[in-house]
Amino acid sequence: MGKVGIIGVGQSAFVRQYPGSIRELAFEGFKNAMKDAQITVKDVDASVVCSAPEYDKQRSPAGVFAEYLGLNPQPTFYVESLCSSSSMGLRLAYSLVKSGLHDVVAVIGFQKMSEISSSESQERMGRGADIQWESPFGTMMPAYYAMYARAHMAAYGTTPEDLARIRVKSATYGQLNELAVYRKPVTFEMFADPNDRMAGPVASPLRVGDCCANADGSSCIIVASEEKARALSQKPVWILGLGAASTSVNLAGRNLFTGLTVAQEAAKQAYAMAGIEPKDIDVAEVHDCFTIAELMAYENLGFAAPGEGKDLIRSKETYKEGRIPVNVDGGLLSKGHPIGATGGSQIRTIVLQLRGEAGAIQVKDPEIGLVHNIGGVGLYGNVTILGR
Amino acid sequence: MGKKIEIDDRFKKFGTVSFTAITKTNDFIDHLEQGKVVGTRCKECGMHFFPPRADCFRCLESHMEWFEVAGNGKLVTYSKLEYGPVGFEKDLPYRIALLDYGDYKVFGRIDDAVPDDALSMGMKMKTRVNRLADGQLNYVFQPA
């Protein structure tokens, strides 16, 4: 059985309010990935559509997209794991290709969050938690991650300033990313000024600057068998390792509050499958829906020991020139987080890095890259390792 | 005329906004009415469940008994919300928290009467039933 490769990547700009319908939004990521792969719709054997459905008025978007994108009569279906939907889509595409069922599969992620208000959106996001036992208390994603942040601070001496360091790094690169929703500079002075929006309270100890923004966007990854990848692509990137895990939806069922067990578990699987160790990773994209999420990812992926994530950012080792560059495309904090499109955007960044086509954010000669994509508050975890 | 089917939707009384009306753990609400916060324990294997559940995945049986969340738990972590989801605006600001009772953990709110500076990580707290102004029921954590 041969390898499975990625031969095309694309995303739309991530924007506050996309001026079009969801099928038109999906076209943007798809078009870019297809042009990148230099293939036509006849080359695509199946499509997997990934999003969080509660934002959509359209039932079953997969069928609508397949028609609009010219992918009939090939099979198409929908996959959902909240914010990690398109990494889960990639996992499915891998298995479809590896099994020999299909040769080329398009993984299409999208989300148009702007159709509902921000507070309605928070309410829907909160319902990604346990709606029977926790949502009646008024839960929200920032508050859940804030509970992890407080536990991490209490256990290890991580500070709000450490979290601000993550956001400042993100903005350093977000300014360079033309597809990012937030492209303004962010400084430590902004976090220190109680009147600045960045320092505004959301859910203690997290502040406005610790949170990513909602956005509309789409992404697309074209996955192919080794034979097809070698025939169609000059620079295929190979899927070396895949990991995925789940845990208790309610916090009461968990035992760790200073990290995400799904990330630990998915990373362990992905490293084992790829036959590598954390030190072998040259560049990484991690799921920084909140600053604390990136800091915990450093530890859960083995880039730092438990409690030492703060030291990694204090010493700037996760900057582009550092020991392990993380989110040098601006991450979710700068790009925005159109739920179903996010994983595909992370994968796109790593593929471009491995091809040496990342432009201003290119890391020096990376051979192996990692994508960490989390669904819900550490409910689902996907880790994907890619190599040249 | 068919006989009208009675729907047991007691659970809609849980919390500021309940998203669930019908569950096999509806008796939880009756216990709250009587001032008790309860979880379930599997009669077969003795495993404690909080939040309560009707079914045991270990035994693949549904033989549960109620136990009262009594004594003190330790404050594992918490957050104070300055923004809330739709339907919770009037409660703001409020604090959500997790207590560790050893055999199980309890997720809920910290009593609004407890000032922020009275909270410390790891402190002992107790769980008390709380009746909201509109008659809805939840439970809150208070210093032990």
Interface residues (C-beta under 8 A of the other chain):
Chain A: S119 E120 Q122 E123 G126 R127 D130 I131 Q132 W133 E134 S135 P136 F137 G138 T139 M140 P142 A143 Y144 A146 M147 Y148 R150 A151 A154 P201 V202 A203 S204 P205 L206 N250 L251 A252 G253 R254 F257
Chain B: F11 F14 G15 T16 V17 S18 F19 T20 T23 F50 P51 V76 T77 Y78 S79 K80 L81 E82 Y83 G84 P85 V86 G87 F88 D91 Y94 I96 A97 L98 Y104 K105 V106 F107 G108 R109 M121 G122 N138
